[in-house]
Structure formats: C-alpha cells, structure tokens
Amino acid sequence: MNTFILCDLVQACKKYSRIGDCFWLIDNDLDFNHGLRSCTIDGDILYFVKDALENENEINVCFHHEVDPIP
C-alpha cells in the first residue's frame, strides 16, 4: 500500500474529483489541530498501519479536498 492507493480509493467513491493531502488521526482523544499526522511518503504508511493495529484495526483517515463548484 502507498499514498497513491489511498487517494485512488477515495476518488473511486466519485464524491470528490480533486484529492489533496492525506492525514490520519493518531489518537481519537485528540482534535484535528493536534492529532492529525500527515501521510506524504510511503514510509508514513508503516506508522499508519501500526496505529491502526493498536486501535483494533481501525483508523480515521482524512483527505484535503477541494469542493467542486456547482455548475
């Protein structure tokens, strides 16, 4: 798995056409200002998976995206 696969999965949902940065919440007790970790390189996936395994195989993934204008 790499960051491109994560973005491709989100784009396959057809809800957002332009996907930007990928983040995951490292601790559910933290808010977005303090608990988001950037997933920018493939090495970050190792920490991403480690955090998921420590949280009963669940993780909150967030993507920066642009809102498409209404035609």
PyMOL Python script that loads the backbone (N, CA, C, O; Angstrom):
from pymol import cmd

cmd.read_pdbstr("""\
ATOM      1  N   MET A   1       0.847  -1.170   0.000  1.00  0.00           N
ATOM      2  CA  MET A   1       0.000   0.000   0.000  1.00  0.00           C
ATOM      3  C   MET A   1       0.889   1.228   0.000  1.00  0.00           C
ATOM      4  O   MET A   1       1.968   1.239   0.592  1.00  0.00           O
ATOM      5  N   ASN A   2       0.415   2.258  -0.673  1.00  0.00           N
ATOM      6  CA  ASN A   2       1.115   3.535  -0.647  1.00  0.00           C
ATOM      7  C   ASN A   2       0.082   4.664  -0.681  1.00  0.00           C
ATOM      8  O   ASN A   2      -1.121   4.413  -0.755  1.00  0.00           O
ATOM      9  N   THR A   3       0.555   5.882  -0.628  1.00  0.00           N
ATOM     10  CA  THR A   3      -0.353   7.018  -0.549  1.00  0.00           C
ATOM     11  C   THR A   3      -1.172   7.181  -1.825  1.00  0.00           C
ATOM     12  O   THR A   3      -2.291   7.691  -1.774  1.00  0.00           O
ATOM     13  N   PHE A   4      -0.634   6.754  -2.970  1.00  0.00           N
ATOM     14  CA  PHE A   4      -1.387   6.845  -4.220  1.00  0.00           C
ATOM     15  C   PHE A   4      -2.599   5.928  -4.184  1.00  0.00           C
ATOM     16  O   PHE A   4      -3.661   6.290  -4.691  1.00  0.00           O
ATOM     17  N   ILE A   5      -2.459   4.753  -3.596  1.00  0.00           N
ATOM     18  CA  ILE A   5      -3.576   3.816  -3.495  1.00  0.00           C
ATOM     19  C   ILE A   5      -4.674   4.397  -2.614  1.00  0.00           C
ATOM     20  O   ILE A   5      -5.857   4.279  -2.933  1.00  0.00           O
ATOM     21  N   LEU A   6      -4.287   5.023  -1.510  1.00  0.00           N
ATOM     22  CA  LEU A   6      -5.290   5.645  -0.634  1.00  0.00           C
ATOM     23  C   LEU A   6      -6.077   6.720  -1.378  1.00  0.00           C
ATOM     24  O   LEU A   6      -7.302   6.779  -1.269  1.00  0.00           O
ATOM     25  N   CYS A   7      -5.390   7.558  -2.121  1.00  0.00           N
ATOM     26  CA  CYS A   7      -6.079   8.612  -2.883  1.00  0.00           C
ATOM     27  C   CYS A   7      -6.955   8.007  -3.973  1.00  0.00           C
ATOM     28  O   CYS A   7      -8.058   8.496  -4.216  1.00  0.00           O
ATOM     29  N   ASP A   8      -6.485   6.957  -4.629  1.00  0.00           N
ATOM     30  CA  ASP A   8      -7.282   6.300  -5.669  1.00  0.00           C
ATOM     31  C   ASP A   8      -8.564   5.711  -5.092  1.00  0.00           C
ATOM     32  O   ASP A   8      -9.613   5.757  -5.735  1.00  0.00           O
ATOM     33  N   LEU A   9      -8.485   5.158  -3.879  1.00  0.00           N
ATOM     34  CA  LEU A   9      -9.673   4.602  -3.247  1.00  0.00           C
ATOM     35  C   LEU A   9     -10.722   5.677  -2.984  1.00  0.00           C
ATOM     36  O   LEU A   9     -11.916   5.441  -3.169  1.00  0.00           O
ATOM     37  N   VAL A  10     -10.282   6.845  -2.557  1.00  0.00           N
ATOM     38  CA  VAL A  10     -11.209   7.941  -2.291  1.00  0.00           C
ATOM     39  C   VAL A  10     -11.811   8.448  -3.601  1.00  0.00           C
ATOM     40  O   VAL A  10     -13.010   8.722  -3.668  1.00  0.00           O
ATOM     41  N   GLN A  11     -10.995   8.574  -4.627  1.00  0.00           N
ATOM     42  CA  GLN A  11     -11.511   9.040  -5.911  1.00  0.00           C
ATOM     43  C   GLN A  11     -12.487   8.036  -6.523  1.00  0.00           C
ATOM     44  O   GLN A  11     -13.388   8.434  -7.262  1.00  0.00           O
ATOM     45  N   ALA A  12     -12.328   6.758  -6.235  1.00  0.00           N
ATOM     46  CA  ALA A  12     -13.232   5.734  -6.759  1.00  0.00           C
ATOM     47  C   ALA A  12     -14.638   5.896  -6.193  1.00  0.00           C
ATOM     48  O   ALA A  12     -15.601   5.410  -6.786  1.00  0.00           O
ATOM     49  N   CYS A  13     -14.769   6.564  -5.066  1.00  0.00           N
ATOM     50  CA  CYS A  13     -16.098   6.816  -4.485  1.00  0.00           C
ATOM     51  C   CYS A  13     -16.888   7.832  -5.296  1.00  0.00           C
ATOM     52  O   CYS A  13     -18.101   7.949  -5.123  1.00  0.00           O
ATOM     53  N   LYS A  14     -16.224   8.563  -6.171  1.00  0.00           N
ATOM     54  CA  LYS A  14     -16.849   9.547  -7.073  1.00  0.00           C
ATOM     55  C   LYS A  14     -17.449  10.754  -6.357  1.00  0.00           C
ATOM     56  O   LYS A  14     -18.194  11.522  -6.966  1.00  0.00           O
ATOM     57  N   LYS A  15     -17.139  10.930  -5.084  1.00  0.00           N
ATOM     58  CA  LYS A  15     -17.687  12.080  -4.373  1.00  0.00           C
ATOM     59  C   LYS A  15     -16.802  13.309  -4.543  1.00  0.00           C
ATOM     60  O   LYS A  15     -17.304  14.431  -4.613  1.00  0.00           O
ATOM     61  N   TYR A  16     -15.491  13.103  -4.609  1.00  0.00           N
ATOM     62  CA  TYR A  16     -14.552  14.207  -4.744  1.00  0.00           C
ATOM     63  C   TYR A  16     -13.677  13.961  -5.963  1.00  0.00           C
ATOM     64  O   TYR A  16     -13.146  12.865  -6.142  1.00  0.00           O
ATOM     65  N   SER A  17     -13.528  14.969  -6.790  1.00  0.00           N
ATOM     66  CA  SER A  17     -12.728  14.799  -8.001  1.00  0.00           C
ATOM     67  C   SER A  17     -11.269  15.203  -7.807  1.00  0.00           C
ATOM     68  O   SER A  17     -10.389  14.716  -8.516  1.00  0.00           O
ATOM     69  N   ARG A  18     -11.017  16.080  -6.862  1.00  0.00           N
ATOM     70  CA  ARG A  18      -9.640  16.538  -6.626  1.00  0.00           C
ATOM     71  C   ARG A  18      -9.251  16.251  -5.180  1.00  0.00           C
ATOM     72  O   ARG A  18      -9.730  16.900  -4.250  1.00  0.00           O
ATOM     73  N   ILE A  19      -8.389  15.283  -5.016  1.00  0.00           N
ATOM     74  CA  ILE A  19      -7.941  14.871  -3.689  1.00  0.00           C
ATOM     75  C   ILE A  19      -6.544  15.430  -3.454  1.00  0.00           C
ATOM     76  O   ILE A  19      -5.677  15.344  -4.323  1.00  0.00           O
ATOM     77  N   GLY A  20      -6.336  15.997  -2.287  1.00  0.00           N
ATOM     78  CA  GLY A  20      -5.034  16.557  -1.938  1.00  0.00           C
ATOM     79  C   GLY A  20      -4.318  15.691  -0.924  1.00  0.00           C
ATOM     80  O   GLY A  20      -4.171  14.484  -1.112  1.00  0.00           O
ATOM     81  N   ASP A  21      -3.881  16.310   0.139  1.00  0.00           N
ATOM     82  CA  ASP A  21      -3.082  15.616   1.151  1.00  0.00           C
ATOM     83  C   ASP A  21      -3.906  14.604   1.934  1.00  0.00           C
ATOM     84  O   ASP A  21      -5.119  14.743   2.088  1.00  0.00           O
ATOM     85  N   CYS A  22      -3.216  13.589   2.421  1.00  0.00           N
ATOM     86  CA  CYS A  22      -3.823  12.529   3.215  1.00  0.00           C
ATOM     87  C   CYS A  22      -3.306  12.636   4.648  1.00  0.00           C
ATOM     88  O   CYS A  22      -2.116  12.864   4.867  1.00  0.00           O
ATOM     89  N   PHE A  23      -4.199  12.471   5.621  1.00  0.00           N
ATOM     90  CA  PHE A  23      -3.853  12.523   7.036  1.00  0.00           C
ATOM     91  C   PHE A  23      -4.564  11.387   7.759  1.00  0.00           C
ATOM     92  O   PHE A  23      -5.562  10.858   7.269  1.00  0.00           O
ATOM     93  N   TRP A  24      -4.046  11.014   8.927  1.00  0.00           N
ATOM     94  CA  TRP A  24      -4.796  10.116   9.787  1.00  0.00           C
ATOM     95  C   TRP A  24      -4.735  10.627  11.205  1.00  0.00           C
ATOM     96  O   TRP A  24      -3.769  11.267  11.618  1.00  0.00           O
ATOM     97  N   LEU A  25      -5.795  10.329  11.943  1.00  0.00           N
ATOM     98  CA  LEU A  25      -5.909  10.774  13.325  1.00  0.00           C
ATOM     99  C   LEU A  25      -5.168   9.779  14.204  1.00  0.00           C
ATOM    100  O   LEU A  25      -5.546   8.610  14.280  1.00  0.00           O
ATOM    101  N   ILE A  26      -4.108  10.243  14.873  1.00  0.00           N
ATOM    102  CA  ILE A  26      -3.254   9.326  15.631  1.00  0.00           C
ATOM    103  C   ILE A  26      -3.853   8.910  16.962  1.00  0.00           C
ATOM    104  O   ILE A  26      -3.454   7.897  17.537  1.00  0.00           O
ATOM    105  N   ASP A  27      -4.808   9.687  17.453  1.00  0.00           N
ATOM    106  CA  ASP A  27      -5.434   9.364  18.732  1.00  0.00           C
ATOM    107  C   ASP A  27      -6.845   9.939  18.732  1.00  0.00           C
ATOM    108  O   ASP A  27      -7.029  11.135  18.509  1.00  0.00           O
ATOM    109  N   ASN A  28      -7.827   9.102  18.976  1.00  0.00           N
ATOM    110  CA  ASN A  28      -9.220   9.571  18.948  1.00  0.00           C
ATOM    111  C   ASN A  28      -9.531  10.593  20.031  1.00  0.00           C
ATOM    112  O   ASN A  28     -10.542  11.290  19.942  1.00  0.00           O
ATOM    113  N   ASP A  29      -8.691  10.698  21.045  1.00  0.00           N
ATOM    114  CA  ASP A  29      -8.910  11.674  22.108  1.00  0.00           C
ATOM    115  C   ASP A  29      -8.401  13.064  21.735  1.00  0.00           C
ATOM    116  O   ASP A  29      -8.664  14.031  22.450  1.00  0.00           O
ATOM    117  N   LEU A  30      -7.684  13.168  20.634  1.00  0.00           N
ATOM    118  CA  LEU A  30      -7.152  14.453  20.191  1.00  0.00           C
ATOM    119  C   LEU A  30      -8.045  15.041  19.106  1.00  0.00           C
ATOM    120  O   LEU A  30      -8.735  14.313  18.393  1.00  0.00           O
ATOM    121  N   ASP A  31      -8.025  16.370  18.990  1.00  0.00           N
ATOM    122  CA  ASP A  31      -8.792  17.000  17.926  1.00  0.00           C
ATOM    123  C   ASP A  31      -7.941  17.094  16.656  1.00  0.00           C
ATOM    124  O   ASP A  31      -6.775  16.699  16.644  1.00  0.00           O
ATOM    125  N   PHE A  32      -8.543  17.622  15.597  1.00  0.00           N
ATOM    126  CA  PHE A  32      -7.830  17.706  14.324  1.00  0.00           C
ATOM    127  C   PHE A  32      -6.613  18.622  14.380  1.00  0.00           C
ATOM    128  O   PHE A  32      -5.655  18.418  13.635  1.00  0.00           O
ATOM    129  N   ASN A  33      -6.637  19.618  15.242  1.00  0.00           N
ATOM    130  CA  ASN A  33      -5.500  20.534  15.336  1.00  0.00           C
ATOM    131  C   ASN A  33      -4.271  19.889  15.967  1.00  0.00           C
ATOM    132  O   ASN A  33      -3.147  20.323  15.718  1.00  0.00           O
ATOM    133  N   HIS A  34      -4.476  18.864  16.775  1.00  0.00           N
ATOM    134  CA  HIS A  34      -3.351  18.269  17.494  1.00  0.00           C
ATOM    135  C   HIS A  34      -3.108  16.800  17.170  1.00  0.00           C
ATOM    136  O   HIS A  34      -2.041  16.268  17.477  1.00  0.00           O
ATOM    137  N   GLY A  35      -4.091  16.135  16.550  1.00  0.00           N
ATOM    138  CA  GLY A  35      -3.967  14.695  16.380  1.00  0.00           C
ATOM    139  C   GLY A  35      -3.775  14.190  14.969  1.00  0.00           C
ATOM    140  O   GLY A  35      -3.682  12.981  14.756  1.00  0.00           O
ATOM    141  N   LEU A  36      -3.713  15.094  13.991  1.00  0.00           N
ATOM    142  CA  LEU A  36      -3.538  14.628  12.622  1.00  0.00           C
ATOM    143  C   LEU A  36      -2.069  14.452  12.278  1.00  0.00           C
ATOM    144  O   LEU A  36      -1.233  15.297  12.599  1.00  0.00           O
ATOM    145  N   ARG A  37      -1.772  13.348  11.625  1.00  0.00           N
ATOM    146  CA  ARG A  37      -0.417  13.095  11.141  1.00  0.00           C
ATOM    147  C   ARG A  37      -0.487  13.012   9.618  1.00  0.00           C
ATOM    148  O   ARG A  37      -1.353  12.336   9.065  1.00  0.00           O
ATOM    149  N   SER A  38       0.417  13.694   8.958  1.00  0.00           N
ATOM    150  CA  SER A  38       0.437  13.718   7.506  1.00  0.00           C
ATOM    151  C   SER A  38       0.967  12.401   6.945  1.00  0.00           C
ATOM    152  O   SER A  38       1.927  11.830   7.461  1.00  0.00           O
ATOM    153  N   CYS A  39       0.334  11.943   5.900  1.00  0.00           N
ATOM    154  CA  CYS A  39       0.759  10.721   5.221  1.00  0.00           C
ATOM    155  C   CYS A  39       1.239  11.137   3.832  1.00  0.00           C
ATOM    156  O   CYS A  39       0.482  11.093   2.863  1.00  0.00           O
ATOM    157  N   THR A  40       2.505  11.539   3.750  1.00  0.00           N
ATOM    158  CA  THR A  40       3.019  12.096   2.499  1.00  0.00           C
ATOM    159  C   THR A  40       3.984  11.175   1.772  1.00  0.00           C
ATOM    160  O   THR A  40       4.124  11.262   0.552  1.00  0.00           O
ATOM    161  N   ILE A  41       4.647  10.298   2.505  1.00  0.00           N
ATOM    162  CA  ILE A  41       5.583   9.373   1.859  1.00  0.00           C
ATOM    163  C   ILE A  41       5.206   7.941   2.235  1.00  0.00           C
ATOM    164  O   ILE A  41       4.492   7.702   3.208  1.00  0.00           O
ATOM    165  N   ASP A  42       5.694   7.020   1.457  1.00  0.00           N
ATOM    166  CA  ASP A  42       5.333   5.622   1.682  1.00  0.00           C
ATOM    167  C   ASP A  42       5.769   5.125   3.061  1.00  0.00           C
ATOM    168  O   ASP A  42       5.137   4.226   3.615  1.00  0.00           O
ATOM    169  N   GLY A  43       6.825   5.688   3.615  1.00  0.00           N
ATOM    170  CA  GLY A  43       7.266   5.303   4.952  1.00  0.00           C
ATOM    171  C   GLY A  43       6.241   5.636   6.022  1.00  0.00           C
ATOM    172  O   GLY A  43       6.188   4.986   7.066  1.00  0.00           O
ATOM    173  N   ASP A  44       5.421   6.659   5.758  1.00  0.00           N
ATOM    174  CA  ASP A  44       4.361   7.021   6.705  1.00  0.00           C
ATOM    175  C   ASP A  44       3.320   5.913   6.819  1.00  0.00           C
ATOM    176  O   ASP A  44       2.655   5.786   7.847  1.00  0.00           O
ATOM    177  N   ILE A  45       3.177   5.115   5.769  1.00  0.00           N
ATOM    178  CA  ILE A  45       2.208   4.018   5.788  1.00  0.00           C
ATOM    179  C   ILE A  45       2.530   3.038   6.911  1.00  0.00           C
ATOM    180  O   ILE A  45       1.618   2.465   7.506  1.00  0.00           O
ATOM    181  N   LEU A  46       3.805   2.837   7.207  1.00  0.00           N
ATOM    182  CA  LEU A  46       4.185   1.935   8.304  1.00  0.00           C
ATOM    183  C   LEU A  46       3.611   2.414   9.630  1.00  0.00           C
ATOM    184  O   LEU A  46       3.074   1.620  10.401  1.00  0.00           O
ATOM    185  N   TYR A  47       3.724   3.711   9.896  1.00  0.00           N
ATOM    186  CA  TYR A  47       3.166   4.269  11.125  1.00  0.00           C
ATOM    187  C   TYR A  47       1.640   4.242  11.087  1.00  0.00           C
ATOM    188  O   TYR A  47       0.987   4.009  12.105  1.00  0.00           O
ATOM    189  N   PHE A  48       1.085   4.482   9.914  1.00  0.00           N
ATOM    190  CA  PHE A  48      -0.354   4.432   9.699  1.00  0.00           C
ATOM    191  C   PHE A  48      -0.894   3.052  10.087  1.00  0.00           C
ATOM    192  O   PHE A  48      -1.866   2.948  10.834  1.00  0.00           O
ATOM    193  N   VAL A  49      -0.263   2.005   9.579  1.00  0.00           N
ATOM    194  CA  VAL A  49      -0.694   0.634   9.870  1.00  0.00           C
ATOM    195  C   VAL A  49      -0.471   0.302  11.342  1.00  0.00           C
ATOM    196  O   VAL A  49      -1.312  -0.345  11.966  1.00  0.00           O
ATOM    197  N   LYS A  50       0.656   0.741  11.899  1.00  0.00           N
ATOM    198  CA  LYS A  50       0.949   0.485  13.316  1.00  0.00           C
ATOM    199  C   LYS A  50      -0.132   1.099  14.203  1.00  0.00           C
ATOM    200  O   LYS A  50      -0.611   0.461  15.141  1.00  0.00           O
ATOM    201  N   ASP A  51      -0.509   2.337  13.903  1.00  0.00           N
ATOM    202  CA  ASP A  51      -1.562   2.987  14.684  1.00  0.00           C
ATOM    203  C   ASP A  51      -2.895   2.268  14.528  1.00  0.00           C
ATOM    204  O   ASP A  51      -3.658   2.156  15.488  1.00  0.00           O
ATOM    205  N   ALA A  52      -3.178   1.783  13.328  1.00  0.00           N
ATOM    206  CA  ALA A  52      -4.422   1.042  13.110  1.00  0.00           C
ATOM    207  C   ALA A  52      -4.424  -0.258  13.910  1.00  0.00           C
ATOM    208  O   ALA A  52      -5.433  -0.600  14.526  1.00  0.00           O
ATOM    209  N   LEU A  53      -3.319  -0.979  13.909  1.00  0.00           N
ATOM    210  CA  LEU A  53      -3.239  -2.235  14.653  1.00  0.00           C
ATOM    211  C   LEU A  53      -3.406  -2.018  16.152  1.00  0.00           C
ATOM    212  O   LEU A  53      -3.999  -2.847  16.843  1.00  0.00           O
ATOM    213  N   GLU A  54      -2.887  -0.913  16.648  1.00  0.00           N
ATOM    214  CA  GLU A  54      -3.013  -0.606  18.077  1.00  0.00           C
ATOM    215  C   GLU A  54      -4.423  -0.134  18.439  1.00  0.00           C
ATOM    216  O   GLU A  54      -4.764  -0.038  19.618  1.00  0.00           O
ATOM    217  N   ASN A  55      -5.239   0.160  17.424  1.00  0.00           N
ATOM    218  CA  ASN A  55      -6.595   0.648  17.654  1.00  0.00           C
ATOM    219  C   ASN A  55      -7.628  -0.356  17.118  1.00  0.00           C
ATOM    220  O   ASN A  55      -8.617   0.037  16.498  1.00  0.00           O
ATOM    221  N   GLU A  56      -7.394  -1.631  17.357  1.00  0.00           N
ATOM    222  CA  GLU A  56      -8.303  -2.703  16.939  1.00  0.00           C
ATOM    223  C   GLU A  56      -8.585  -2.674  15.440  1.00  0.00           C
ATOM    224  O   GLU A  56      -9.721  -2.873  15.008  1.00  0.00           O
ATOM    225  N   ASN A  57      -7.538  -2.423  14.653  1.00  0.00           N
ATOM    226  CA  ASN A  57      -7.601  -2.418  13.179  1.00  0.00           C
ATOM    227  C   ASN A  57      -8.517  -1.338  12.612  1.00  0.00           C
ATOM    228  O   ASN A  57      -9.064  -1.495  11.520  1.00  0.00           O
ATOM    229  N   GLU A  58      -8.682  -0.261  13.341  1.00  0.00           N
ATOM    230  CA  GLU A  58      -9.469   0.869  12.847  1.00  0.00           C
ATOM    231  C   GLU A  58      -8.629   2.133  12.895  1.00  0.00           C
ATOM    232  O   GLU A  58      -7.784   2.319  13.770  1.00  0.00           O
ATOM    233  N   ILE A  59      -8.894   3.000  11.917  1.00  0.00           N
ATOM    234  CA  ILE A  59      -8.168   4.265  11.873  1.00  0.00           C
ATOM    235  C   ILE A  59      -9.034   5.296  11.153  1.00  0.00           C
ATOM    236  O   ILE A  59      -9.777   4.954  10.232  1.00  0.00           O
ATOM    237  N   ASN A  60      -8.940   6.533  11.565  1.00  0.00           N
ATOM    238  CA  ASN A  60      -9.664   7.629  10.920  1.00  0.00           C
ATOM    239  C   ASN A  60      -8.743   8.283   9.901  1.00  0.00           C
ATOM    240  O   ASN A  60      -7.701   8.838  10.252  1.00  0.00           O
ATOM    241  N   VAL A  61      -9.136   8.211   8.644  1.00  0.00           N
ATOM    242  CA  VAL A  61      -8.344   8.781   7.554  1.00  0.00           C
ATOM    243  C   VAL A  61      -9.066  10.017   7.038  1.00  0.00           C
ATOM    244  O   VAL A  61     -10.280  10.004   6.834  1.00  0.00           O
ATOM    245  N   CYS A  62      -8.302  11.085   6.829  1.00  0.00           N
ATOM    246  CA  CYS A  62      -8.859  12.347   6.343  1.00  0.00           C
ATOM    247  C   CYS A  62      -8.085  12.771   5.098  1.00  0.00           C
ATOM    248  O   CYS A  62      -6.883  12.535   4.984  1.00  0.00           O
ATOM    249  N   PHE A  63      -8.795  13.397   4.179  1.00  0.00           N
ATOM    250  CA  PHE A  63      -8.178  13.903   2.960  1.00  0.00           C
ATOM    251  C   PHE A  63      -8.526  15.367   2.795  1.00  0.00           C
ATOM    252  O   PHE A  63      -9.656  15.788   3.042  1.00  0.00           O
ATOM    253  N   HIS A  64      -7.540  16.129   2.377  1.00  0.00           N
ATOM    254  CA  HIS A  64      -7.808  17.506   1.999  1.00  0.00           C
ATOM    255  C   HIS A  64      -8.377  17.441   0.587  1.00  0.00           C
ATOM    256  O   HIS A  64      -7.807  16.789  -0.288  1.00  0.00           O
ATOM    257  N   HIS A  65      -9.481  18.105   0.370  1.00  0.00           N
ATOM    258  CA  HIS A  65     -10.083  18.104  -0.963  1.00  0.00           C
ATOM    259  C   HIS A  65     -10.707  19.456  -1.247  1.00  0.00           C
ATOM    260  O   HIS A  65     -11.070  20.206  -0.340  1.00  0.00           O
ATOM    261  N   GLU A  66     -10.819  19.740  -2.519  1.00  0.00           N
ATOM    262  CA  GLU A  66     -11.479  20.965  -2.938  1.00  0.00           C
ATOM    263  C   GLU A  66     -12.948  20.663  -3.166  1.00  0.00           C
ATOM    264  O   GLU A  66     -13.313  19.566  -3.589  1.00  0.00           O
ATOM    265  N   VAL A  67     -13.775  21.635  -2.886  1.00  0.00           N
ATOM    266  CA  VAL A  67     -15.198  21.495  -3.144  1.00  0.00           C
ATOM    267  C   VAL A  67     -15.441  21.896  -4.591  1.00  0.00           C
ATOM    268  O   VAL A  67     -15.050  22.981  -5.021  1.00  0.00           O
ATOM    269  N   ASP A  68     -16.092  21.008  -5.338  1.00  0.00           N
ATOM    270  CA  ASP A  68     -16.396  21.309  -6.734  1.00  0.00           C
ATOM    271  C   ASP A  68     -17.474  22.378  -6.804  1.00  0.00           C
ATOM    272  O   ASP A  68     -18.472  22.306  -6.087  1.00  0.00           O
ATOM    273  N   PRO A  69     -17.276  23.365  -7.662  1.00  0.00           N
ATOM    274  CA  PRO A  69     -18.297  24.407  -7.792  1.00  0.00           C
ATOM    275  C   PRO A  69     -19.575  23.832  -8.389  1.00  0.00           C
ATOM    276  O   PRO A  69     -19.541  22.894  -9.186  1.00  0.00           O
ATOM    277  N   ILE A  70     -20.690  24.406  -7.992  1.00  0.00           N
ATOM    278  CA  ILE A  70     -21.973  23.974  -8.537  1.00  0.00           C
ATOM    279  C   ILE A  70     -22.120  24.574  -9.924  1.00  0.00           C
ATOM    280  O   ILE A  70     -21.993  25.788 -10.086  1.00  0.00           O
ATOM    281  N   PRO A  71     -22.386  23.746 -10.930  1.00  0.00           N
ATOM    282  CA  PRO A  71     -22.483  24.284 -12.306  1.00  0.00           C
ATOM    283  C   PRO A  71     -23.718  25.137 -12.507  1.00  0.00           C
ATOM    284  O   PRO A  71     -23.939  25.656 -13.601  1.00  0.00           O
TER     285      PRO A  71
END
""", "prot")
cmd.dss("prot")
cmd.show_as("cartoon", "prot")
cmd.util.cbc("prot")
cmd.orient("prot")
